[in-house]
Amino acid sequence: MSQIDIDRLREDLEDYFGTAMFNGNPQAMMELEEVKRANEQELISLARRCGFNINDYTEREDEDYYR
């Protein structure tokens, strides 16, 4: 079974929109606020819309088994 590392996903989305805002995209400020207050499902949906691969944020319970 696997779970999504929501904290890491939120941090990466904050970096993504923070960079866009710094580069002059005014819409990014509103998106950044959305990231801050989004629940898990909203965050995953936003990440997918932005082209993030959610599988990159998957934590496997049996991960140590393969090391």
N, C-alpha and C positions, 0 to 999 in steps of 0.2 A: 504494500500500500504506500502511496506517496501523498505528500502535502506540499502546498505552495508556501514558500518563504515570503510571507506578505511584507514583513519589515524590509527585507532587501528589495523587493519589488517597489515598495513605496519610496525608498531612498533613491532608487534608480530613476523612477518617474520624476521625483523632485529635481534630480540633477538634469534630466532631459529638458524639463520645462524651464528650470532656472537658467540653463544655457541659452535656450531659445529666447527667453526674456532679456537676457544680457545682450543678445545679438539684435535686439530691436523689434522683437515680435510682441506686440501689445496683447494679443490673444493669450499668450503663454501665461500671463499673470492670472487670468481667470482659471486657466487649466491647472495651474499650480495650487490655487485655492481648492479646486475640486479634488485634487490628489490628497490634500491635507485632511479633508473631511469625509472622504469616501470610505464606505465599508468594504469588506473583502471582495464581494461580488462586483461592486462598482469599480474597484481598483483593477481587477482582472479584466473587466470589459474595456476600460480605458486603455490599459496596456495593449490589449489586442488591437484596438483601433489605431494605436500608434505604431503598430508593427513589431511589438515586443514578442519574443518567443517565450511563452509561458513555461514551456518545458525546461528552459534555462533556470527557472526558479523552483523547480521541484526538488523536494527533500525526500529521499527514500529512507524508510525505516531500516532496511537491510543494507544500507550503503556500506557499512563497515565490512560486510561479508565479502565484498569484491576487492578489498584492499589487501 
